[in-house]
Amino acid sequence: MIYMKWTPCDLVTLDKEALYTEVDEDGWVQRELSIDTDGLVKQLVPSASRPGWFGLTRLSLIMLESNVSKAEFETLWEEGPDGLGTTQQ
């Protein structure tokens, strides 16, 4: 898996402080989470109620190079929306 952090400098239409993605070796986003300006996790995807920022887009392998660790991604994922943890969704 490849773990990436995106900011509005990377994605012009991103309306969050940051977007973190977990991408498989074929370029498909498996999970993503967003961080709002208050520094809290606001959205976890996949979710039945919300599509992800990338949707069904396949990312080019040329642009896929991890810029965050798996541990950092997993820590944020476990924190869950608004710091409530993923079991509170």
DSSP file (Angstrom, degrees, kcal/mol; ACC not computed):
  #  RESIDUE AA STRUCTURE BP1 BP2  ACC     N-H-->O    O-->H-N    N-H-->O    O-->H-N    TCO  KAPPA ALPHA  PHI   PSI    X-CA   Y-CA   Z-CA
    1    1 A M              0   0    0      0, 0.0     2,-0.4     0, 0.0    23,-0.2   0.000 360.0 360.0 360.0 152.1    0.0    0.0    0.0
    2    2 A I  E     -A   23   0A   0     21,-2.9    21,-3.1    63,-0.1     2,-0.5  -0.962 360.0-155.1-117.5 131.8    1.0    3.6   -0.6
    3    3 A Y  E     +A   22   0A   0     -2,-0.4    64,-1.9    65,-0.4    65,-1.3  -0.932  17.6 177.3-114.8 126.4    0.1    6.3    1.9
    4    4 A M  E     -A   21   0A   0     17,-2.3    17,-2.6    -2,-0.5     2,-0.5  -0.954  23.4-150.6-133.4 146.8   -0.2    9.9    0.8
    5    5 A K  E     -A   20   0A   0     -2,-0.4     2,-0.4    15,-0.2    15,-0.2  -0.972  18.6-167.4-112.8 129.3   -1.1   13.2    2.2
    6    6 A W  E     -A   19   0A   0     13,-3.4    13,-2.5    -2,-0.5    -2,-0.0  -0.902   4.2-174.1-115.4 144.8   -2.7   15.8   -0.1
    7    7 A T    >>  -     0   0    0     -2,-0.4     4,-2.4    11,-0.2     3,-1.6  -0.789  46.9 -91.6-126.2 172.1   -3.2   19.5    0.6
    8    8 A P  T 34 S+     0   0    0      0, 0.0     6,-0.2     0, 0.0    10,-0.1   0.750 125.8  63.4 -58.4 -21.7   -5.0   22.3   -1.3
    9    9 A C  T 34 S+     0   0    0      1,-0.2     3,-0.2     2,-0.0    -3,-0.0   0.824 111.2  36.9 -68.5 -30.0   -1.6   23.0   -2.9
   10   10 A D  T <4 S+     0   0    0     -3,-1.6     2,-0.5     1,-0.3    -1,-0.2   0.839 128.9  32.2 -86.8 -38.4   -1.8   19.5   -4.5
   11   11 A L  S >< S-     0   0    0     -4,-2.4     3,-2.2     1,-0.1    -1,-0.3  -0.912  71.3-161.1-125.9 100.0   -5.6   19.4   -5.1
   12   12 A V  T 3  S+     0   0    0     -2,-0.5    -1,-0.1     1,-0.3    -2,-0.0   0.794  89.6  48.3 -56.1 -35.2   -6.9   22.9   -5.9
   13   13 A T  T 3  S+     0   0    0      2,-0.0     2,-0.4     0, 0.0    -1,-0.3   0.393  79.1 122.6 -90.0   4.7  -10.5   22.1   -5.2
   14   14 A L    <   -     0   0    0     -3,-2.2    -3,-0.1    -6,-0.2     5,-0.0  -0.529  42.2-169.4 -68.4 123.7   -9.8   20.4   -1.8
   15   15 A D        +     0   0    0     -2,-0.4     2,-0.3     3,-0.0    -1,-0.1   0.108  59.9  78.5-103.4  21.9  -11.8   22.2    0.8
   16   16 A K  S    S-     0   0    0     20,-0.1    20,-0.2     1,-0.1     3,-0.1  -0.766  88.3-112.2-120.1 167.4  -10.1   20.6    3.8
   17   17 A E  S    S-     0   0    0     18,-1.6     2,-0.3     1,-0.3    19,-0.2   0.896  96.0 -11.5 -64.8 -41.1   -6.8   21.1    5.5
   18   18 A A  E     - B   0  35A   0     17,-1.7    17,-2.8   -11,-0.2     2,-0.4  -0.990  54.0-149.3-158.8 154.9   -5.5   17.7    4.3
   19   19 A L  E     -AB   6  34A   0    -13,-2.5   -13,-3.4    -2,-0.3     2,-0.4  -0.999  14.8-160.2-128.5 127.4   -6.7   14.5    2.7
   20   20 A Y  E     -AB   5  33A   0     13,-3.1    13,-2.2    -2,-0.4     2,-0.4  -0.906  11.6-169.9-109.2 136.5   -4.9   11.2    3.5
   21   21 A T  E     -AB   4  32A   0    -17,-2.6   -17,-2.3    -2,-0.4     2,-0.5  -0.949  21.8-152.2-128.5 148.5   -5.2    8.3    1.1
   22   22 A E  E     -AB   3  31A   0      9,-2.9     8,-3.4    -2,-0.4     9,-1.3  -0.983  27.1-173.2-112.7 117.1   -4.3    4.6    1.2
   23   23 A V  E     -AB   2  29A   0    -21,-3.1   -21,-2.9    -2,-0.5     6,-0.2  -0.919  16.9-132.2-119.1 135.1   -3.7    3.5   -2.4
   24   24 A D    >   -     0   0    0      4,-2.6     3,-2.0    -2,-0.4    -1,-0.0  -0.251  37.6 -94.6 -78.8 174.7   -3.1   -0.1   -3.6
   25   25 A E  T 3  S+     0   0    0      1,-0.3    -1,-0.1     2,-0.1    39,-0.1   0.609 124.0  57.5 -67.7 -11.8   -0.3   -1.0   -6.0
   26   26 A D  T 3  S-     0   0    0      2,-0.2    -1,-0.3    34,-0.0    35,-0.1   0.433 121.5-102.4 -96.7  -0.9   -2.7   -0.7   -8.9
   27   27 A G  S <  S+     0   0    0     -3,-2.0    32,-3.2     1,-0.3     2,-0.5   0.523  75.4 136.3  96.5   5.6   -3.6    2.9   -8.2
   28   28 A W  B     -D   58   0B   0     30,-0.2    -4,-2.6     1,-0.0     2,-0.4  -0.762  56.0-124.8 -91.7 128.8   -7.0    2.4   -6.6
   29   29 A V  E     +B   23   0A   0     28,-0.6    -6,-0.3    -2,-0.5     3,-0.1  -0.581  29.4 178.4 -71.1 123.9   -7.8    4.4   -3.4
   30   30 A Q  E     +     0   0A   0     -8,-3.4     2,-0.3    -2,-0.4    -1,-0.2   0.836  65.3   1.6 -94.5 -42.1   -8.8    1.9   -0.7
   31   31 A R  E     -B   22   0A   0     -9,-1.3    -9,-2.9     2,-0.0    -1,-0.4  -0.987  62.8-179.9-144.2 151.7   -9.4    4.3    2.2
   32   32 A E  E     -BC  21  45A   0     13,-2.7    13,-2.7    -2,-0.3     2,-0.3  -0.992   4.7-170.9-149.3 154.6   -9.2    8.0    2.7
   33   33 A L  E     -BC  20  44A   0    -13,-2.2   -13,-3.1    -2,-0.3     2,-0.4  -0.987  13.2-141.5-142.6 151.8   -9.7   10.5    5.5
   34   34 A S  E     -BC  19  43A   0      9,-1.7     8,-2.9    -2,-0.3     9,-0.9  -0.894   3.4-150.5-118.4 148.2   -9.9   14.2    5.7
   35   35 A I  E     -BC  18  41A   0    -17,-2.8   -17,-1.7    -2,-0.4   -18,-1.6  -0.963  16.6-147.0-114.7 127.8   -8.6   16.6    8.3
   36   36 A D    >   -     0   0    0      4,-2.3     3,-2.3    -2,-0.5   -20,-0.1  -0.298  36.4 -91.0 -87.3 176.6  -10.5   19.9    8.8
   37   37 A T  T 3  S+     0   0    0      1,-0.3    -1,-0.1     2,-0.1   -21,-0.0   0.708 124.9  63.0 -63.2 -19.9   -8.9   23.3    9.7
   38   38 A D  T 3  S-     0   0    0      2,-0.2    -1,-0.3     1,-0.0     3,-0.1   0.470 116.5-113.7 -82.9  -0.6   -9.5   22.4   13.4
   39   39 A G  S <  S+     0   0    0     -3,-2.3     2,-0.3     1,-0.3    -2,-0.1   0.497  75.6 125.8  84.8   3.7   -7.1   19.5   13.0
   40   40 A L        -     0   0    0      1,-0.1    -4,-2.3    42,-0.1     2,-0.3  -0.700  70.0-104.9 -97.8 149.2   -9.7   16.8   13.6
   41   41 A V  E     +C   35   0A   0     39,-0.5    41,-4.1    -2,-0.3    42,-0.3  -0.552  40.0 175.7 -67.2 128.1  -10.6   13.9   11.3
   42   42 A K  E     +     0   0A   0     -8,-2.9     2,-0.4    -2,-0.3    -1,-0.2   0.677  57.2  24.2-110.2 -24.9  -13.8   14.8    9.6
   43   43 A Q  E     -C   34   0A   0     -9,-0.9    -9,-1.7    37,-0.1     2,-0.4  -0.989  52.7-165.1-150.4 134.9  -14.5   12.0    7.2
   44   44 A L  E     -C   33   0A   0     -2,-0.4   -11,-0.2   -11,-0.2     6,-0.1  -0.971  26.6-132.8-116.3 134.8  -13.6    8.4    6.8
   45   45 A V  E    S+C   32   0A   0    -13,-2.7   -13,-2.7    -2,-0.4     2,-0.2  -1.000  80.9  59.5-133.2 132.8  -14.1    6.6    3.5
   46   46 A P  S    S+     0   0    0      0, 0.0     2,-0.3     0, 0.0    -1,-0.1   0.179  76.2 148.9 -80.7 148.3  -15.2    4.0    2.5
   47   47 A S        -     0   0    0      3,-0.6     3,-0.5    -2,-0.2     5,-0.0  -0.980  51.4-134.4-148.8 139.4  -18.6    4.9    4.0
   48   48 A A  S    S+     0   0    0     -2,-0.3    -1,-0.1     1,-0.2    -3,-0.0   0.780 107.0  46.1 -66.3 -25.3  -22.0    3.9    2.9
   49   49 A S  S    S+     0   0    0      1,-0.2    -1,-0.2    -3,-0.0     0, 0.0   0.633 114.5  41.3 -95.1 -14.0  -23.3    7.5    3.3
   50   50 A R        -     0   0    0     -3,-0.5    -3,-0.6    -6,-0.1    -1,-0.2  -0.994  69.2-136.6-139.6 133.5  -20.4    9.4    1.6
   51   51 A P        -     0   0    0      0, 0.0     2,-0.1     0, 0.0    -3,-0.0  -0.471  35.4-105.2 -78.2 160.1  -18.3    9.0   -1.5
   52   52 A G        -     0   0    0     -2,-0.1     3,-0.1     1,-0.1     4,-0.1  -0.351  25.8-109.9 -79.5 165.6  -14.6    9.6   -1.3
   53   53 A W  S    S+     0   0    0      1,-0.2    -1,-0.1     2,-0.1   -34,-0.0   0.885 121.4  40.5 -62.0 -39.6  -12.9   12.6   -2.8
   54   54 A F  S >  S-     0   0    0      1,-0.2     3,-2.1     3,-0.1    -1,-0.2   0.629  88.4-175.7 -86.1 -13.8  -11.3   10.5   -5.5
   55   55 A G  T 3   -     0   0    0      1,-0.3    -1,-0.2    -3,-0.1   -26,-0.2  -0.310  68.7 -20.0  56.3-128.7  -14.4    8.4   -6.1
   56   56 A L  T 3  S+     0   0    0     -4,-0.1     2,-0.3   -28,-0.1    -1,-0.3   0.059  99.5 135.0 -99.7  23.8  -13.7    5.7   -8.7
   57   57 A T    <   -     0   0    0     -3,-2.1   -28,-0.6     1,-0.0     2,-0.6  -0.546  48.7-142.7 -75.6 134.7  -10.6    7.4  -10.1
   58   58 A R  B     -D   28   0B   0     -2,-0.3     2,-0.2   -30,-0.1   -30,-0.2  -0.879  19.2-135.1 -96.5 125.3   -7.5    5.3  -10.6
   59   59 A L        -     0   0    0    -32,-3.2     2,-0.2    -2,-0.6     5,-0.1  -0.552  23.1-105.2 -83.2 144.2   -4.3    7.2   -9.8
   60   60 A S    >   -     0   0    0     -2,-0.2     3,-1.1     1,-0.1     4,-0.3  -0.449  18.8-135.5 -67.6 134.0   -1.4    7.0  -12.1
   61   61 A L  G >  S+     0   0    0      1,-0.3     3,-1.0     2,-0.2    -1,-0.1   0.765 101.9  68.4 -61.5 -25.0    1.4    4.9  -10.8
   62   62 A I  G 3  S+     0   0    0      1,-0.2    -1,-0.3     3,-0.0    -2,-0.0   0.859 103.2  42.8 -61.6 -36.1    3.9    7.6  -11.8
   63   63 A M  G <  S+     0   0    0     -3,-1.1     2,-1.0     1,-0.1    -1,-0.2   0.413  89.4 105.1 -92.9   2.4    2.5    9.9   -9.1
   64   64 A L    <   +     0   0    0     -3,-1.0     2,-0.3    -4,-0.3    -1,-0.1  -0.729  33.9 133.9 -95.5 102.3    2.3    7.3   -6.4
   65   65 A E        -     0   0    0     -2,-1.0   -63,-0.1   -63,-0.0    -3,-0.0  -0.947  57.1-111.9-143.5 122.4    5.1    7.7   -3.8
   66   66 A S        +     0   0    0     -2,-0.3   -62,-0.2     1,-0.1     3,-0.1  -0.217  33.7 172.9 -55.7 136.4    4.3    7.5   -0.1
   67   67 A N        +     0   0    0    -64,-1.9     2,-0.3     1,-0.1   -63,-0.2   0.294  69.1  43.0-125.5   4.7    4.8   10.8    1.7
   68   68 A V  S    S-     0   0    0    -65,-1.3   -65,-0.4     4,-0.0     2,-0.1  -0.952  88.0-107.3-138.2 160.8    3.4    9.6    5.1
   69   69 A S     >  -     0   0    0     -2,-0.3     4,-2.1     1,-0.1     5,-0.2  -0.468  21.9-119.4 -86.7 159.8    3.8    6.4    7.0
   70   70 A K  H  > S+     0   0    0      1,-0.2     4,-2.9     2,-0.2     5,-0.2   0.895 116.1  57.0 -60.0 -39.9    1.3    3.6    7.4
   71   71 A A  H  > S+     0   0    0      1,-0.2     4,-2.3     2,-0.2    -1,-0.2   0.901 106.1  48.5 -60.6 -42.5    1.5    4.2   11.2
   72   72 A E  H  > S+     0   0    0      2,-0.2     4,-2.1     1,-0.2    -1,-0.2   0.930 113.4  47.4 -63.5 -45.0    0.5    7.9   10.7
   73   73 A F  H  X S+     0   0    0     -4,-2.1     4,-2.6     1,-0.2    -2,-0.2   0.945 113.1  48.1 -60.6 -48.6   -2.4    7.0    8.5
   74   74 A E  H  X S+     0   0    0     -4,-2.9     4,-2.6     1,-0.2    -1,-0.2   0.863 108.8  54.1 -63.1 -37.0   -3.6    4.2   10.9
   75   75 A T  H  X S+     0   0    0     -4,-2.3     4,-1.5    -5,-0.2    -1,-0.2   0.936 112.3  43.4 -62.1 -46.3   -3.4    6.5   13.9
   76   76 A L  H  X S+     0   0    0     -4,-2.1     4,-1.4     2,-0.2    -2,-0.2   0.897 113.0  52.9 -65.2 -40.4   -5.6    9.1   12.2
   77   77 A W  H  < S+     0   0    0     -4,-2.6     3,-0.3     1,-0.2    -2,-0.2   0.921 110.0  47.3 -61.0 -44.8   -8.0    6.4   10.9
   78   78 A E  H  < S+     0   0    0     -4,-2.6     8,-1.3     1,-0.2     9,-0.3   0.805 103.2  63.1 -68.5 -29.0   -8.4    5.0   14.4
   79   79 A E  H  < S-     0   0    0     -4,-1.5     6,-4.1     6,-0.2    -1,-0.2   0.887  93.0-171.8 -61.5 -38.4   -9.0    8.5   15.8
   80   80 A G    ><  -     0   0    0     -4,-1.4     3,-1.7    -3,-0.3   -39,-0.5   0.039  36.1 -17.8  72.3 178.2  -12.1    8.7   13.7
   81   81 A P  G >  S-     0   0    0      0, 0.0     3,-2.0     0, 0.0   -39,-0.3  -0.297 132.6  -6.5 -59.1 132.0  -14.4   11.6   13.0
   82   82 A D  G 3  S-     0   0    0    -41,-4.1   -40,-0.1     1,-0.3    -2,-0.1   0.738 124.5 -67.0  55.9  27.0  -14.0   14.5   15.5
   83   83 A G  G <  S+     0   0    0     -3,-1.7    -1,-0.3   -42,-0.3    -3,-0.2   0.674 105.8 122.8  74.1  16.7  -11.7   12.4   17.6
   84   84 A L  S <  S-     0   0    0     -3,-2.0    -4,-0.2     1,-0.1     4,-0.1   0.542  72.2-115.3 -89.8  -7.1  -14.4   10.0   18.6
   85   85 A G    >   -     0   0    0     -6,-4.1     3,-1.5     1,-0.1    -6,-0.2   0.154  28.5 -86.1  84.5 151.6  -12.6    6.8   17.4
   86   86 A T  G >  S+     0   0    0     -8,-1.3     3,-0.9     1,-0.3    -1,-0.1   0.716 123.8  63.4 -70.0 -19.9  -13.8    4.6   14.5
   87   87 A T  G 3  S+     0   0    0     -9,-0.3    -1,-0.3     1,-0.2    -2,-0.1   0.621  95.7  61.4 -78.1 -10.6  -16.0    2.5   16.8
   88   88 A Q  G <         0   0    0     -3,-1.5    -1,-0.2     1,-0.2    -2,-0.2   0.400 360.0 360.0 -93.6   1.8  -18.2    5.6   17.5
   89   89 A Q    <         0   0    0     -3,-0.9    -1,-0.2    -4,-0.1    -2,-0.1   0.506 360.0 360.0 -65.2 360.0  -19.3    6.2   13.9
